[in-house]
Amino acid sequence: MFIDFFLERFAGEGDKNAIIWQDRPYTYPHLLERISYWSKRLREEKIQPGTVTVLEGDFSPEAVALLLALIEQGCVIVPLTAAVATRKEEFIETAQGEISFIFTPDDQVRIKKLPGKGRHVLYDKLRAEKHPGLVLFSSGTTGKAKAILHDVEHLLQKYKVKRKDFTTLAFLLFDHIAGIDTLLYVLSNCSCLVTVEERLPDIVCRVIEKYKVEVLPVSATFMNLLIFSEAYSRYDLSSLKYIAYGSEVMLESTLKKSAALFPGVAILQKYGTTEVGTLRSKSRSSDSPWVKIGGEGFATRVVDGILQIKAHSAMLGYLNSPSPFTEDGWFVTGDRVEVDGEYYRIYGRDCDIINIGGEKVFPTEVENLIQTFDNVAEVLVYGEKNNITGNIVCADISLVKKEDGKKFIINLKKFCLQHLQPYKVPIKIKIVDQLDLSARFKKVRRKED
């Protein structure tokens, strides 16, 4: 019922490849057979609709087939990847997982009964509708992650309209809203999803060349790594048609370099949150930070400079935190934006703004400038508490090539003073081998909580 439109499309695809996994192709007939197998297996295991099921895997053929079978069965699905291994027990306990499917490196599956009872008022609401659910966790690197519950029937609506068929790389993770969006978009259009063993520039470029990947969804930070690794120059990437970036703000300098390096590729800014899903978007141009977002099922507004979204696909709520919705049903994203007609420019999370004695500093503004300074590979700007001004601006910087650190810092501060107001100039500058990155290839901006 829930995935009938997927199954009907799969059946008409002959021997077309659905997934490339571990350098081996798996066809749509194979995927159909495995969905049928898992649907039967779930009944044999007496896994009832509404059961909270943990999927410990990635974009493997069996994991994808089981995900679809669990949706059809009306279960609540909690995908977890190796990227959250250190927090796995916490996440399972929070979601009250009842059954776990654990995938081995060779795509075998072990089923394990869990102590959770799956009791929550939001689960009750979902079960009353007889709809499948999806639990995803917020990407915060510190503190308690929020458990976000979606009604999958609502999420699936936008995939019922068939769109363009593009061979797409699975860069974004299986337990992230953007990764799930990539998967469902690919399957709904009977395209091919190409997986990678590691998300490193040379490996990604090799896979693009080998399988003629057309769409590369990435984080802004990975795009910067790709540029400075120069991996793009060692492989044939002529198959690429689109590079879609999101999950964090891309520095304007990185965006312009990307547009110059890939002149025949449309570079698109995507926007979404785990709480409301991924919105349709249209960039003003490949080298522009301005983007139009929304589409059917989404409405946007800006209140006090902060973007708010109302969506049909919005989550039911948090399992472990109060509702973030306004009384009239809008989700407050926390992203500070500027508006120009139909277009938005997104500056990042309001909580990342550094308050210096009452003056506000946007980290991305300072990063944009520093990124243009000679020999800078990557930069991360953040605030650090200070007894006099409340906070000070700090910067971690990795270099393209080694040079005298003290001399570099003196010259960089002079450069910043020429282009920034004094309170925006970093007081502390640290040269690092590489920046702290999350498992989702995002900058770890908050150094302390």
C-alpha positions as CSV (number, residue, x, y, z in Angstrom):
1,M,0.0,0.0,0.0
2,F,2.6,2.6,1.1
3,I,5.2,1.6,-1.5
4,D,2.9,0.3,-4.3
5,F,4.0,3.1,-6.6
6,F,7.7,2.1,-6.1
7,L,7.0,-1.5,-6.8
8,E,5.0,-0.7,-10.0
9,R,7.8,1.4,-11.3
10,F,10.5,-1.2,-10.4
11,A,8.6,-3.9,-12.2
12,G,8.8,-2.0,-15.5
13,E,12.6,-1.5,-15.4
14,G,13.8,-4.8,-16.8
15,D,17.4,-5.4,-15.8
16,K,18.3,-1.8,-15.0
17,N,20.8,-1.3,-12.2
18,A,19.2,0.1,-9.0
19,I,22.3,0.1,-6.7
20,I,26.0,-0.1,-7.1
21,W,27.4,-1.5,-3.8
22,Q,31.0,-2.5,-3.2
23,D,31.6,-2.1,-6.9
24,R,28.9,-4.6,-7.8
25,P,25.6,-3.8,-9.6
26,Y,22.2,-4.9,-8.2
27,T,19.2,-4.6,-10.5
28,Y,15.6,-3.6,-9.9
29,P,14.4,-7.2,-10.3
30,H,16.9,-8.2,-7.6
31,L,15.6,-5.4,-5.4
32,L,12.0,-6.5,-6.0
33,E,12.9,-10.1,-5.0
34,R,14.5,-9.0,-1.8
35,I,11.6,-6.7,-0.8
36,S,9.3,-9.7,-1.3
37,Y,11.6,-11.9,0.8
38,W,11.7,-9.4,3.6
39,S,8.0,-8.8,3.6
40,K,7.5,-12.6,4.0
41,R,10.3,-12.8,6.7
42,L,8.7,-10.0,8.7
43,R,5.4,-11.9,8.9
44,E,7.2,-15.1,9.8
45,E,9.1,-13.2,12.6
46,K,5.7,-11.9,13.8
47,I,6.9,-8.3,13.5
48,Q,3.7,-6.3,13.8
49,P,2.8,-2.9,12.4
50,G,4.0,-0.2,14.8
51,T,6.9,-2.2,16.0
52,V,10.0,0.1,16.6
53,T,12.7,-1.5,14.4
54,V,16.4,-0.5,14.4
55,L,18.2,-0.7,11.1
56,E,22.0,-0.9,11.8
57,G,23.3,-0.6,8.2
58,D,24.0,1.6,5.2
59,F,22.9,1.9,1.6
60,S,23.4,-1.9,0.9
61,P,20.9,-3.8,-1.3
62,E,19.6,-5.7,1.7
63,A,19.2,-2.6,3.9
64,V,17.4,-0.8,1.2
65,A,15.1,-3.8,0.5
66,L,14.4,-4.2,4.2
67,L,13.7,-0.5,4.7
68,L,11.0,-0.6,2.0
69,A,9.6,-3.8,3.4
70,L,9.4,-2.3,6.9
71,I,7.6,0.8,5.5
72,E,5.1,-1.5,3.8
73,Q,4.6,-3.4,7.0
74,G,3.8,-0.1,8.8
75,C,6.7,-0.3,11.3
76,V,8.6,2.5,12.9
77,I,12.2,2.5,11.5
78,V,15.3,3.8,13.3
79,P,18.2,3.8,10.8
80,L,21.7,3.9,12.4
81,T,25.1,3.9,10.7
82,A,28.6,3.3,11.9
83,A,29.0,7.1,12.1
84,V,27.0,7.1,15.3
85,A,28.6,4.0,16.8
86,T,29.6,5.7,20.0
87,R,26.0,6.9,20.6
88,K,24.2,3.8,19.4
89,E,23.0,2.5,22.7
90,E,21.8,6.0,23.7
91,F,19.8,6.3,20.4
92,I,18.3,2.9,20.7
93,E,17.2,3.5,24.3
94,T,15.7,6.9,23.4
95,A,13.8,5.5,20.5
96,Q,12.7,2.5,22.6
97,G,13.8,0.0,20.0
98,E,12.1,-3.4,20.1
99,I,13.9,-5.3,17.3
100,S,17.3,-4.6,15.7
101,F,18.4,-5.7,12.2
102,I,22.2,-5.7,12.2
103,F,24.0,-5.8,8.8
104,T,27.4,-7.3,8.4
105,P,30.0,-6.0,6.0
106,D,29.0,-8.7,3.5
107,D,25.3,-7.7,3.8
108,Q,24.1,-10.6,5.9
109,V,21.5,-9.7,8.6
110,R,21.3,-10.7,12.2
111,I,18.0,-10.1,14.1
112,K,18.2,-9.2,17.7
113,K,15.4,-8.6,20.2
114,L,15.7,-5.4,22.2
115,P,14.3,-4.4,25.6
116,G,12.4,-1.4,24.5
117,K,8.6,-1.3,24.5
118,G,8.0,1.4,21.9
119,R,5.7,3.4,24.2
120,H,5.2,7.0,23.5
121,V,2.2,9.2,22.8
122,L,3.6,10.1,19.4
123,Y,4.0,6.4,18.5
124,D,0.4,5.9,19.7
125,K,-0.7,8.7,17.3
126,L,1.2,7.1,14.4
127,R,-0.3,3.7,15.1
128,A,-3.8,5.1,15.3
129,E,-3.3,6.3,11.7
130,K,-1.8,2.9,10.8
131,H,1.2,4.7,9.2
132,P,4.9,3.7,9.2
133,G,7.3,6.0,11.1
134,L,10.9,7.1,10.8
135,V,13.1,8.2,13.7
136,L,16.1,10.3,12.9
137,F,18.5,12.0,15.4
138,S,19.6,15.6,15.3
139,S,23.2,16.1,14.2
140,G,24.4,17.9,17.3
141,T,27.9,16.8,18.2
142,T,27.6,17.5,21.9
143,G,24.7,17.3,24.4
144,K,21.6,15.2,24.1
145,A,20.5,14.6,20.5
146,K,16.9,15.1,19.7
147,A,14.9,12.1,18.5
148,I,12.7,13.2,15.6
149,L,9.6,11.2,14.6
150,H,8.2,11.4,11.1
151,D,5.1,9.9,9.6
152,V,6.5,8.2,6.5
153,E,3.2,8.3,4.6
154,H,3.6,12.1,4.7
155,L,7.3,12.0,3.6
156,L,6.5,9.7,0.6
157,Q,4.0,12.1,-1.0
158,K,6.5,14.2,-2.9
159,Y,8.1,11.1,-4.6
160,K,4.8,10.1,-6.2
161,V,5.4,12.6,-9.0
162,K,8.1,11.0,-11.3
163,R,10.9,13.3,-12.1
164,K,14.3,13.0,-14.0
165,D,16.4,9.9,-14.0
166,F,20.0,10.6,-12.9
167,T,22.8,8.3,-11.7
168,T,23.4,9.6,-8.2
169,L,26.2,9.2,-5.7
170,A,25.2,8.2,-2.1
171,F,27.4,10.7,-0.2
172,L,24.9,11.7,2.5
173,L,24.3,9.2,5.2
174,F,21.6,6.5,5.5
175,D,20.5,7.9,8.9
176,H,20.3,11.5,7.8
177,I,17.2,13.2,6.3
178,A,19.2,14.3,3.2
179,G,20.5,10.7,2.7
180,I,17.0,9.3,2.9
181,D,15.8,11.9,0.5
182,T,18.5,11.0,-2.0
183,L,17.6,7.3,-1.7
184,L,13.8,7.8,-2.2
185,Y,14.3,10.3,-5.0
186,V,16.6,7.8,-6.9
187,L,14.2,4.9,-6.3
188,S,11.1,6.8,-7.2
189,N,12.7,7.7,-10.6
190,C,14.1,4.2,-11.1
191,S,17.6,5.7,-11.3
192,C,20.9,4.1,-10.1
193,L,22.3,4.9,-6.6
194,V,26.1,4.5,-6.5
195,T,27.6,4.0,-3.1
196,V,31.2,4.6,-1.8
197,E,33.2,2.8,0.8
198,E,34.7,6.0,2.2
199,R,33.8,9.6,1.6
200,L,37.2,10.8,0.6
201,P,37.9,13.0,-2.4
202,D,39.9,10.5,-4.5
203,I,37.5,7.6,-3.8
204,V,34.5,9.8,-4.6
205,C,36.1,11.0,-7.9
206,R,37.1,7.4,-8.9
207,V,33.5,6.2,-8.4
208,I,32.2,9.2,-10.4
209,E,34.5,8.4,-13.3
210,K,33.8,4.6,-13.2
211,Y,30.0,4.7,-13.0
212,K,29.5,8.0,-14.9
213,V,27.7,9.6,-11.9
214,E,25.5,12.6,-12.9
215,V,24.5,14.0,-9.5
216,L,26.9,14.6,-6.6
217,P,25.1,15.6,-3.4
218,V,27.7,16.8,-0.9
219,S,28.3,19.0,2.2
220,A,29.9,22.4,1.7
221,T,32.9,21.3,3.7
222,F,33.5,18.3,1.5
223,M,33.4,20.6,-1.6
224,N,36.2,22.6,-0.1
225,L,38.2,19.4,0.6
226,L,37.7,18.3,-3.0
227,I,39.0,21.6,-4.3
228,F,42.2,21.6,-2.2
229,S,42.9,17.9,-2.7
230,E,42.8,18.6,-6.5
231,A,41.3,15.1,-6.9
232,Y,39.0,16.5,-9.5
233,S,42.1,16.9,-11.8
234,R,43.1,13.3,-11.6
235,Y,39.8,11.8,-12.8
236,D,37.3,12.2,-15.7
237,L,34.3,13.9,-14.1
238,S,32.7,14.9,-17.3
239,S,29.5,12.9,-16.6
240,L,28.6,15.3,-13.7
241,K,25.5,17.4,-14.4
242,Y,24.7,18.6,-10.9
243,I,26.5,19.2,-7.7
244,A,24.0,19.7,-4.9
245,Y,25.2,21.0,-1.6
246,G,23.5,21.6,1.7
247,S,23.5,20.8,5.5
248,E,25.7,23.8,6.2
249,V,26.5,27.2,4.6
250,M,29.0,27.1,1.8
251,L,31.5,29.9,1.9
252,E,31.1,32.3,-1.1
253,S,34.8,31.9,-2.0
254,T,34.4,28.1,-2.1
255,L,31.2,28.5,-4.2
256,K,32.9,30.7,-6.8
257,K,35.9,28.3,-7.0
258,S,33.5,25.4,-7.5
259,A,31.6,27.2,-10.3
260,A,34.9,28.0,-12.0
261,L,36.3,24.5,-11.8
262,F,33.0,22.9,-13.0
263,P,31.7,25.3,-15.6
264,G,29.4,22.8,-17.3
265,V,27.9,21.6,-14.0
266,A,24.9,23.2,-12.3
267,I,25.7,23.8,-8.7
268,L,22.6,23.8,-6.6
269,Q,22.0,24.8,-3.0
270,K,19.6,22.5,-1.2
271,Y,17.8,23.3,2.0
272,G,16.1,21.2,4.6
273,T,16.0,20.2,8.2
274,T,15.5,16.9,9.9
275,E,12.3,18.2,11.4
276,V,10.6,19.2,8.1
277,G,12.4,17.3,5.4
278,T,14.1,18.6,2.2
279,L,12.5,21.5,0.3
280,R,12.6,21.9,-3.4
281,S,15.1,24.7,-4.2
282,K,16.5,26.8,-7.1
283,S,19.8,28.7,-6.9
284,R,20.0,32.1,-8.5
285,S,23.1,30.9,-10.3
286,S,25.8,28.3,-9.7
287,D,28.1,30.9,-8.0
288,S,25.3,32.6,-6.1
289,P,24.6,32.0,-2.4
290,W,21.0,33.2,-3.0
291,V,18.4,30.4,-3.2
292,K,14.6,30.1,-3.7
293,I,13.1,27.4,-1.5
294,G,9.6,25.9,-1.0
295,G,7.5,24.0,-3.5
296,E,4.3,22.1,-3.1
297,G,3.6,21.1,0.5
298,F,5.9,23.8,1.9
299,A,5.5,27.4,3.0
300,T,8.1,29.8,4.3
301,R,8.2,33.0,6.2
302,V,10.8,35.1,8.1
303,V,10.2,36.4,11.6
304,D,12.8,38.6,13.2
305,G,15.4,37.5,10.7
306,I,14.8,33.8,11.4
307,L,13.4,31.4,8.7
308,Q,10.2,29.5,9.6
309,I,8.7,26.6,7.7
310,K,5.3,25.1,7.5
311,A,5.3,21.7,5.8
312,H,3.0,18.8,5.2
313,S,6.0,16.5,5.7
314,A,6.9,18.1,9.1
315,M,7.7,15.7,11.9
316,L,5.1,14.6,14.4
317,G,7.5,15.9,17.1
318,Y,10.5,15.0,19.3
319,L,10.4,11.9,21.4
320,N,12.6,13.5,24.0
321,S,12.1,17.2,23.8
322,P,9.2,19.8,23.8
323,S,7.5,20.8,20.5
324,P,9.4,23.5,18.6
325,F,6.4,24.5,16.5
326,T,4.7,27.9,17.0
327,E,1.0,28.0,18.0
328,D,0.0,28.4,14.3
329,G,2.1,25.4,13.2
330,W,5.4,26.9,11.9
331,F,8.7,25.3,12.6
332,V,11.4,27.8,13.8
333,T,14.5,26.7,12.0
334,G,17.0,28.8,13.9
335,D,18.6,29.8,10.6
336,R,19.2,33.5,10.2
337,V,18.4,34.7,6.6
338,E,18.3,37.7,4.4
339,V,15.5,38.2,1.9
340,D,15.6,39.5,-1.6
341,G,12.2,39.0,-3.3
342,E,11.7,35.3,-3.7
343,Y,15.3,34.5,-2.8
344,Y,16.9,33.8,0.6
345,R,20.5,34.1,1.7
346,I,21.2,31.7,4.6
347,Y,23.8,32.8,7.1
348,G,23.7,29.8,9.4
349,R,22.4,29.0,12.8
350,D,21.5,31.9,15.0
351,C,23.0,30.1,18.0
352,D,26.4,30.2,16.2
353,I,26.5,34.0,16.1
354,I,29.2,35.3,18.3
355,N,28.2,38.2,20.7
356,I,31.1,40.5,21.3
357,G,30.0,43.1,23.9
358,G,26.6,43.4,22.2
359,E,28.0,43.3,18.7
360,K,27.0,40.3,16.5
361,V,29.6,38.4,14.4
362,F,28.5,35.9,11.8
363,P,31.2,33.2,11.7
364,T,30.7,32.7,7.9
365,E,31.4,36.4,7.2
366,V,34.8,36.0,8.9
367,E,35.4,32.6,7.3
368,N,34.6,34.0,3.8
369,L,37.3,36.6,4.2
370,I,40.0,34.3,5.7
371,Q,39.4,31.7,3.0
372,T,40.6,34.2,0.4
373,F,43.9,34.7,2.2
374,D,47.0,33.1,0.6
375,N,47.8,29.5,1.7
376,V,44.5,28.9,3.6
377,A,43.0,25.5,2.9
378,E,40.2,25.4,5.5
379,V,39.0,27.8,8.2
380,L,36.6,27.4,11.2
381,V,35.5,30.5,13.1
382,Y,33.8,30.2,16.5
383,G,33.3,32.0,19.8
384,E,35.1,31.5,23.1
385,K,33.9,32.9,26.4
386,N,35.7,36.0,27.7
387,N,35.2,37.8,31.1
388,I,35.4,41.3,29.6
389,T,33.5,41.2,26.2
390,G,31.4,38.1,26.9
391,N,33.1,36.3,23.9
392,I,36.0,36.6,21.6
393,V,36.3,35.5,18.0
394,C,38.6,32.5,17.4
395,A,39.7,30.7,14.3
396,D,41.2,27.3,13.5
397,I,43.0,27.2,10.2
398,S,44.6,24.4,8.1
399,L,47.2,25.4,5.5
400,V,47.8,24.3,2.0
401,K,51.5,24.1,2.6
402,K,53.6,24.5,5.7
403,E,55.0,27.9,6.7
404,D,56.1,29.9,9.7
405,G,53.0,29.9,12.0
406,K,53.8,33.1,13.9
407,K,54.4,35.1,10.7
408,F,51.3,33.7,9.1
409,I,49.1,34.7,12.0
410,I,50.6,38.2,12.2
411,N,50.0,38.8,8.4
412,L,46.5,37.3,8.6
413,K,45.4,39.6,11.5
414,K,46.7,42.6,9.5
415,F,44.7,41.4,6.5
416,C,41.6,41.0,8.6
417,L,42.0,44.5,10.1
418,Q,42.0,45.9,6.6
419,H,38.7,44.3,5.7
420,L,36.7,43.8,9.0
421,Q,35.6,45.9,11.9
422,P,38.1,45.4,14.8
423,Y,35.7,43.4,16.9
424,K,35.2,40.8,14.1
425,V,39.0,40.1,13.8
426,P,39.9,36.8,15.4
427,I,41.8,37.2,18.7
428,K,42.9,33.6,18.9
429,I,44.2,31.9,15.7
430,K,45.3,28.4,15.8
431,I,47.1,26.5,13.0
432,V,45.8,22.9,12.8
433,D,46.6,19.9,10.7
434,Q,42.9,19.6,9.8
435,L,39.6,20.9,11.1
436,D,37.3,18.9,13.3
437,L,34.6,17.4,11.1
438,S,31.5,15.5,12.0
439,A,30.7,12.1,10.5
440,R,28.5,14.0,8.1
441,F,31.4,16.0,6.8
442,K,30.2,19.2,8.5
443,K,32.4,21.6,10.5
444,V,32.1,21.1,14.3
445,R,31.6,24.7,15.1
446,R,30.7,24.7,18.8
447,K,33.8,24.1,20.8
448,E,32.0,24.1,24.1
449,D,28.3,23.9,25.3
